Amino acid sequence: MTVHPTNWRKASYSGQQSACVEVGSIGDGAAVRDTKNRAAGYFTANREQWSAFVAAIKGGKFDA
C-alpha cells in the first residue's frame, strides 16, 4: 500500500527564501522534500528516526 504525505509545511527557518525543505505527515513519521524540485520525490523517516533527527538539530549537532 502506498501512503502519500499530507499537510506539507515549509521549514520556519527558511523565512521567505525559496531554497528550502518541506515536511509532511506520513503514517507514524515524516516525509521531507526539496521545494525547488518537488517532482524529485521525498524521503521518509519513522517517528523514532524523526525524533532523533530533530533532537540532533536542537542540540546543535549540525551547526557550522
N, CA, C and O atoms as a MOPAC input file, in Angstrom:
PM7 MOZYME 1SCF
protein

 N      0.83000 1    -1.17700 1     0.00000 1
 C      0.00000 1     0.00000 1     0.00000 1
 C      0.88000 1     1.24700 1     0.00000 1
 O      1.83600 1     1.32600 1     0.77200 1
 N      0.57600 1     2.20600 1    -0.84100 1
 C      1.31000 1     3.45800 1    -0.91600 1
 C      0.63600 1     4.50200 1    -0.03800 1
 O     -0.57200 1     4.72300 1    -0.13200 1
 N      1.41700 1     5.13400 1     0.80400 1
 C      0.91100 1     6.19900 1     1.65800 1
 C      1.48200 1     7.51400 1     1.14500 1
 O      2.68600 1     7.62800 1     0.91800 1
 N      0.62000 1     8.49800 1     0.96600 1
 C      1.06400 1     9.79600 1     0.46600 1
 C      1.11900 1    10.81000 1     1.60100 1
 O      0.18500 1    10.90000 1     2.39800 1
 N      2.19500 1    11.56500 1     1.67900 1
 C      2.31400 1    12.57400 1     2.72800 1
 C      1.20500 1    13.62400 1     2.62700 1
 O      0.71700 1    13.93300 1     1.54000 1
 N      0.82800 1    14.15200 1     3.76600 1
 C     -0.17500 1    15.21200 1     3.83500 1
 C      0.35700 1    16.36300 1     4.67300 1
 O      1.38900 1    16.24200 1     5.33200 1
 N     -0.34900 1    17.46200 1     4.63900 1
 C     -0.03300 1    18.63000 1     5.47400 1
 C      1.40500 1    19.12100 1     5.30500 1
 O      2.09300 1    19.37700 1     6.29300 1
 N      1.85900 1    19.25200 1     4.06200 1
 C      3.20900 1    19.74900 1     3.82000 1
 C      3.33700 1    21.15500 1     4.39500 1
 O      2.43000 1    21.97500 1     4.25400 1
 N      4.47600 1    21.43100 1     5.04900 1
 C      4.74300 1    22.76300 1     5.56900 1
 C      6.22400 1    23.08900 1     5.39400 1
 O      7.08800 1    22.22300 1     5.52700 1
 N      6.49100 1    24.33600 1     5.09700 1
 C      7.85600 1    24.79600 1     4.86700 1
 C      8.55800 1    25.00500 1     6.21000 1
 O      7.94100 1    25.42800 1     7.18700 1
 N      9.82900 1    24.70800 1     6.23900 1
 C     10.61600 1    24.91800 1     7.44600 1
 C     10.57200 1    26.39200 1     7.84400 1
 O     10.81600 1    27.26300 1     7.00900 1
 N     10.26500 1    26.67900 1     9.10300 1
 C     10.15000 1    28.06600 1     9.56200 1
 C     11.47900 1    28.81000 1     9.45000 1
 O     11.48500 1    30.03100 1     9.29300 1
 N     12.57900 1    28.11200 1     9.52600 1
 C     13.89700 1    28.72700 1     9.41600 1
 C     14.12400 1    29.34100 1     8.04000 1
 O     14.95200 1    30.24000 1     7.89200 1
 N     13.40200 1    28.86700 1     7.03700 1
 C     13.59400 1    29.31400 1     5.66500 1
 C     13.08900 1    30.73000 1     5.41400 1
 O     13.53200 1    31.37900 1     4.46600 1
 N     12.17700 1    31.21900 1     6.23900 1
 C     11.63700 1    32.55600 1     6.03800 1
 C     10.98900 1    32.68300 1     4.67800 1
 O     10.15400 1    31.85700 1     4.30800 1
 N     11.36000 1    33.70300 1     3.93100 1
 C     10.79100 1    33.95200 1     2.60600 1
 C     11.63600 1    33.36800 1     1.48100 1
 O     11.32900 1    33.58200 1     0.30800 1
 N     12.68300 1    32.64300 1     1.81400 1
 C     13.54600 1    32.04800 1     0.79600 1
 C     12.80300 1    30.95300 1     0.03700 1
 O     11.88600 1    30.32200 1     0.56300 1
 N     13.21700 1    30.74300 1    -1.20700 1
 C     12.59400 1    29.67800 1    -1.99700 1
 C     13.40700 1    28.38500 1    -1.94300 1
 O     12.89800 1    27.32500 1    -2.30900 1
 N     14.64500 1    28.45400 1    -1.49900 1
 C     15.50300 1    27.27200 1    -1.41000 1
 C     15.39100 1    26.69100 1    -0.00200 1
 O     16.16000 1    27.04000 1     0.89400 1
 N     14.42800 1    25.80800 1     0.17100 1
 C     14.21700 1    25.25300 1     1.49700 1
 C     13.62000 1    23.85000 1     1.39900 1
 O     13.49000 1    23.29400 1     0.30800 1
 N     13.27100 1    23.30800 1     2.51400 1
 C     12.65000 1    21.98800 1     2.55800 1
 C     11.24700 1    22.10300 1     3.13100 1
 O     10.90900 1    23.06600 1     3.82000 1
 N     10.43800 1    21.09100 1     2.82400 1
 C      9.10800 1    20.98700 1     3.38500 1
 C      9.00700 1    19.64900 1     4.09900 1
 O      9.62600 1    18.66400 1     3.69600 1
 N      8.21600 1    19.63000 1     5.16400 1
 C      7.98600 1    18.41200 1     5.93400 1
 C      6.50400 1    18.08600 1     5.86500 1
 O      5.65600 1    18.96200 1     6.03400 1
 N      6.20100 1    16.82500 1     5.61500 1
 C      4.82200 1    16.37500 1     5.56200 1
 C      4.58300 1    15.22300 1     6.52200 1
 O      5.51600 1    14.52500 1     6.92200 1
 N      3.33700 1    15.03500 1     6.88100 1
 C      2.95700 1    13.92700 1     7.76500 1
 C      2.78900 1    12.65800 1     6.94200 1
 O      2.22100 1    12.68200 1     5.85000 1
 N      3.28400 1    11.56300 1     7.47400 1
 C      3.12200 1    10.27800 1     6.80100 1
 C      3.03500 1     9.17600 1     7.85500 1
 O      4.01400 1     8.88300 1     8.54300 1
 N      1.87900 1     8.58300 1     7.97100 1
 C      1.68900 1     7.49300 1     8.92300 1
 C      2.23200 1     7.82800 1    10.29100 1
 O      1.76300 1     8.75700 1    10.94700 1
 N      3.22200 1     7.06800 1    10.71800 1
 C      3.83900 1     7.23700 1    12.02400 1
 C      5.21500 1     7.87800 1    11.88200 1
 O      6.18700 1     7.39800 1    12.46400 1
 N      5.30300 1     8.97100 1    11.10200 1
 C      6.59000 1     9.61400 1    10.89600 1
 C      6.46000 1    10.87700 1    10.07900 1
 O      5.47300 1    11.60400 1    10.18200 1
 N      7.47800 1    11.13300 1     9.25800 1
 C      7.52400 1    12.36500 1     8.48100 1
 C      8.13400 1    12.10000 1     7.10500 1
 O      8.87200 1    11.13600 1     6.90400 1
 N      7.80100 1    12.98400 1     6.17100 1
 C      8.38700 1    12.96500 1     4.83100 1
 C      9.04000 1    14.32600 1     4.60300 1
 O      8.54800 1    15.33700 1     5.10500 1
 N     10.13000 1    14.36300 1     3.85700 1
 C     10.85600 1    15.60500 1     3.59100 1
 C     11.10800 1    15.70800 1     2.09600 1
 O     11.47300 1    14.72700 1     1.44700 1
 N     10.90600 1    16.92400 1     1.54600 1
 C     11.17500 1    17.16400 1     0.12400 1
 C     11.77700 1    18.54900 1    -0.07200 1
 O     11.68200 1    19.41700 1     0.79600 1
 N     12.39100 1    18.73300 1    -1.22300 1
 C     13.00600 1    19.99500 1    -1.62400 1
 C     11.95800 1    20.84700 1    -2.32200 1
 O     11.30900 1    20.37800 1    -3.25700 1
 N     11.78000 1    22.09000 1    -1.88500 1
 C     10.75900 1    22.93900 1    -2.50200 1
 C     11.10800 1    23.33000 1    -3.93600 1
 O     10.21400 1    23.63200 1    -4.72600 1
 N     12.39900 1    23.32700 1    -4.28200 1
 C     12.79200 1    23.68800 1    -5.64500 1
 C     12.56200 1    22.55900 1    -6.63800 1
 O     12.51600 1    22.79500 1    -7.84500 1
 N     12.41600 1    21.33000 1    -6.13900 1
 C     12.25800 1    20.19300 1    -7.03800 1
 C     11.31400 1    19.16200 1    -6.41600 1
 O     11.72100 1    18.03800 1    -6.12300 1
 N     10.08700 1    19.54000 1    -6.22300 1
 C      9.10700 1    18.65400 1    -5.58900 1
 C      8.88300 1    17.37800 1    -6.39300 1
 O      8.56300 1    16.33200 1    -5.82700 1
 N      9.05000 1    17.46100 1    -7.70100 1
 C      8.83900 1    16.29000 1    -8.55700 1
 C      9.89000 1    15.20800 1    -8.32300 1
 O      9.69300 1    14.06400 1    -8.73100 1
 N     10.99600 1    15.54900 1    -7.67700 1
 C     12.05800 1    14.57500 1    -7.41300 1
 C     11.65600 1    13.57700 1    -6.33100 1
 O     12.33500 1    12.57000 1    -6.13000 1
 N     10.56600 1    13.85000 1    -5.64200 1
 C     10.10000 1    12.93800 1    -4.61300 1
 C     10.47100 1    13.39200 1    -3.21600 1
 O     10.77300 1    14.56400 1    -2.99000 1
 N     10.44600 1    12.46600 1    -2.29200 1
 C     10.69900 1    12.76900 1    -0.89300 1
 C     11.29100 1    11.54400 1    -0.21400 1
 O     11.22200 1    10.43200 1    -0.73900 1
 N     11.87000 1    11.75900 1     0.95000 1
 C     12.31600 1    10.62500 1     1.74700 1
 C     11.49600 1    10.60500 1     3.03000 1
 O     10.94300 1    11.62600 1     3.44100 1
 N     11.42200 1     9.45300 1     3.64800 1
 C     10.61100 1     9.31200 1     4.84800 1
 C     11.44900 1     8.84500 1     6.02900 1
 O     12.52200 1     8.26400 1     5.86500 1
 N     10.93800 1     9.11100 1     7.20900 1
 C     11.54400 1     8.65300 1     8.45900 1
 C     10.42100 1     8.23900 1     9.39200 1
 O      9.37700 1     8.88900 1     9.43900 1
 N     10.63000 1     7.15700 1    10.13700 1
 C      9.61000 1     6.77900 1    11.10800 1
 C      9.69600 1     7.72600 1    12.30800 1
 O     10.59300 1     8.56700 1    12.36800 1
 N      8.78300 1     7.59600 1    13.24700 1
 C      8.71700 1     8.51700 1    14.39200 1
 C     10.02300 1     8.53500 1    15.18300 1
 O     10.49200 1     9.60300 1    15.57700 1
 N     10.60200 1     7.38500 1    15.41300 1
 C     11.84900 1     7.30800 1    16.18100 1
 C     13.00000 1     8.01600 1    15.45300 1
 O     13.74800 1     8.78100 1    16.06200 1
 N     13.13500 1     7.75600 1    14.15900 1
 C     14.18900 1     8.39300 1    13.36700 1
 C     13.99400 1     9.90700 1    13.32000 1
 O     14.95000 1    10.66600 1    13.47300 1
 N     12.75500 1    10.34100 1    13.10900 1
 C     12.46700 1    11.77000 1    13.01400 1
 C     12.76000 1    12.46000 1    14.34600 1
 O     13.34000 1    13.54600 1    14.36100 1
 N     12.37100 1    11.84800 1    15.45500 1
 C     12.62900 1    12.42700 1    16.78000 1
 C     14.12200 1    12.56400 1    17.03400 1
 O     14.56700 1    13.57400 1    17.57800 1
 N     14.89800 1    11.55900 1    16.64700 1
 C     16.35500 1    11.61700 1    16.82200 1
 C     16.95300 1    12.73000 1    15.96500 1
 O     17.85500 1    13.43500 1    16.41800 1
 N     16.47100 1    12.89700 1    14.75000 1
 C     16.95600 1    13.94500 1    13.85300 1
 C     16.65100 1    15.32700 1    14.42500 1
 O     17.53000 1    16.18800 1    14.46400 1
 N     15.42600 1    15.54400 1    14.86500 1
 C     15.03400 1    16.83800 1    15.43300 1
 C     15.84700 1    17.13200 1    16.70100 1
 O     16.28800 1    18.26300 1    16.90700 1
 N     16.04300 1    16.12400 1    17.54300 1
 C     16.84000 1    16.31100 1    18.75700 1
 C     18.28000 1    16.70100 1    18.41200 1
 O     18.87400 1    17.54200 1    19.08600 1
 N     18.83700 1    16.09000 1    17.36500 1
 C     20.20300 1    16.42600 1    16.94400 1
 C     20.29000 1    17.87100 1    16.45400 1
 O     21.26100 1    18.57200 1    16.73800 1
 N     19.26900 1    18.30900 1    15.71700 1
 C     19.25000 1    19.70800 1    15.25200 1
 C     19.18900 1    20.64600 1    16.42900 1
 O     19.97600 1    21.58800 1    16.52400 1
 N     18.25200 1    20.39200 1    17.33400 1
 C     18.07900 1    21.26100 1    18.51000 1
 C     19.32200 1    21.24000 1    19.40200 1
 O     19.61200 1    22.22200 1    20.08600 1
 N     20.04900 1    20.13300 1    19.39600 1
 C     21.26300 1    20.00300 1    20.19800 1
 C     22.50500 1    20.61400 1    19.54100 1
 O     23.58600 1    20.59800 1    20.12900 1
 N     22.35300 1    21.15600 1    18.31600 1
 C     23.46100 1    21.81000 1    17.64700 1
 C     24.40600 1    20.89300 1    16.90300 1
 O     25.47800 1    21.32900 1    16.48300 1
 N     24.03900 1    19.63100 1    16.72600 1
 C     24.92500 1    18.66700 1    16.06700 1
 C     25.32800 1    19.08700 1    14.65100 1
 O     26.41600 1    18.73400 1    14.19500 1
 N     24.47800 1    19.82600 1    13.95500 1
 C     24.76200 1    20.19200 1    12.57400 1
 C     25.17700 1    21.64800 1    12.40600 1
 O     25.29200 1    22.13100 1    11.27900 1
 N     25.40300 1    22.35100 1    13.50800 1
 C     25.82700 1    23.74700 1    13.41900 1
 C     27.22500 1    23.82900 1    12.83600 1
 O     28.08500 1    22.99200 1    13.10900 1
 N     27.42600 1    24.83300 1    12.04600 1
 C     28.74600 1    25.01900 1    11.41500 1
 C     29.70500 1    25.73300 1    12.33000 1
 O     30.85400 1    25.96900 1    11.95800 1

